[in-house]
Amino acid sequence: MFINHFKSQLAKSDEERQKATEKRGRQADWVAETLKQRYGPDLRGGDFVVLGDFNADRTADELQSLLRLPGLENIVQTRSLKIPGQGVVTESDRWTHYFDGDKTTSQLDYVLLSPNLAERSAQEDVIIEKRGLADYVKVYAGDRFPGVGPSGTEASDHCAVFTTLHL
């Protein structure tokens, strides 16, 4: 397991924001290079999971060296999706973070599976747990955990991602 927490997007200036973006890019590059060195260019030299808060959406340039590795599966985007506490689930529900500043959602949290592990676990769903979000997150209309309601009672502004792996 390669557990990551990439540099935050929070910044006080454009210069700080640019430096944070560059650092996330270096972090993604380092993880990608480590995987290729350890498991080979096709990543089939072993079973592994890369996971954590990458602090950038899957479309962000700074993550592409990692997200575009051949055979590495971003299960939040590819797997059948379940959201406990929510009835109907659509493609637009494939987000793990809500930013209250501009009322947007994005995928900041990742579970990336190696090719071999992805193949053995292909039948498993991905679960995004959103019941810990505060009620100001209107884009999620499902149930909340007991005690979760207004700002300050939420578990996090991030949603946990789960799946079952066949080792």
N, C-alpha and C positions, 0 to 999 in steps of 0.2 A: 504494500500500500504506500502510495506517495501522497501524503496529506499536505495540502498547501493552503496558505492564506496570503494572496498577493496584495501588493500595496493598494491602499485605499484610494478612492477617487476624490475624497475630501481635500480641498486645498483653499488657501486664502488668496491666491493670485493665479494669473495665467501661467506664470513661470513655474510655480509649485505644481500646478495641474499637469504641465508638460513634463516635468521631472518625474511625477508619479506615473504617467503613461509610459515613459521610457523605462522606468524601473519594472513595471509589470511586463513590458516586452522582454527585458533581460531575464526576468524570472521565468517566463514562458519558454524562452530560448534555452535556458539552462535545463529545465525539466525535459524538453524535447531532446536535447543532446544527450542527457543522461539516459533516457529511455533507449535511444538508438545505439549508444555504446554498450549498454547492458544487454539488450534484447535483440539487436540486429536491426538493419534498415527496414525490414518488413514487420518488426516487433513481434515475431513469432517464437522468440527464444525463451519464452516463459509466460507465466500468468501474473498479471498485475492490474491494479486499479489506481488511477490518478483522480484525486477528489479534493474538494474544498471550495473555498470562496476565492474566486479568481478576480473579483472586483471589477469585472468588465463584461459587457454583453458578448455573446458568441460571435457577433459581427465585428467586434473591435479588432482593428489591424494588429494591435500588440499581442493578441492571443493566437494569431493564425499559425505561427511556427509550431505550436502545440496542437491546436484543434484540427489542423489539416494533415497530421501524421497519418500515413496509410494504415487503415484497419482499426484505428482508435475510434471507439464508438461513444459519442455523446448521448447517453441514454435518455436524457431529458427531452431531446429532440426526436429520437428515433423509436422509442418503445411505446407500447400501448400504455396509456396514462390513466391513473386512478387518483382521485382527490377525495380523501375521506371527508364526510360532512357536506359534500356537494353532489347534487343529483347528476345533472348533465355535464359532461366534460367535453370541451372542444379544443381545437388546435390552438386557439388564442389563450388557453390556460397553461401553456408551457413556459411559465415564468416562475422565478424563485425569489424575487425581490421587488418590493414596492418602494419607490422614492416619493415621499410626500411633497418634496419641494416643487416638482413639476407634475405630480400625479401620474407617473409612468411606471411601467413594469418592465423587467428584463430578466434574463437568465444571468445571474452572477455566481450561482452555485452549481457545481459540476460533479458528475460521476462519469469518468471516462474508462471504458473497459478495453483491455488488450484484445487483439483479434481472437485468440484461443478461448479466453474467458467469455467473450461476447458470444461466440458460437455455442459454447456449452450452456450458456444462460439465456439463449435467445428467446425462449418461450416466456420469460418472466416479465411482468409489468414493472413500470416505474411508478412510485407513489410520491406525490408532492404533498406534504403536510402543511395546510394553510390555516388550520383552526386556531393557531396561536397568534394570528394577525389581529391587530386592534380594529375596532369597528369603523374607524375613519378610512380604512382601506375598502372603499366602495366597490372596486372592481372584483372583489371576492364577496359573494353574497351567501356563502354557505354557513354552516354552523360554526360556532366558536367553542373553545374549551370553556368549562365553567370558570368564572372569574376573569375571563378575557373580555374586555369591552373598550372603554375609552383609552386614549393615549396614556401610557404609563402602566397599563395592565398587560400589554402584549408580551409574548415570549420573545419575539425578535421581529425585525423588519425583513428578515430572511426566512425562507421556508426550507425545512429539512427535506432531503431527497433520499428515498429508500428503494431498494430492490433486493432480490434474492440471487445469490451467486452459487453456481454449481462448480465446486472445486474438484 
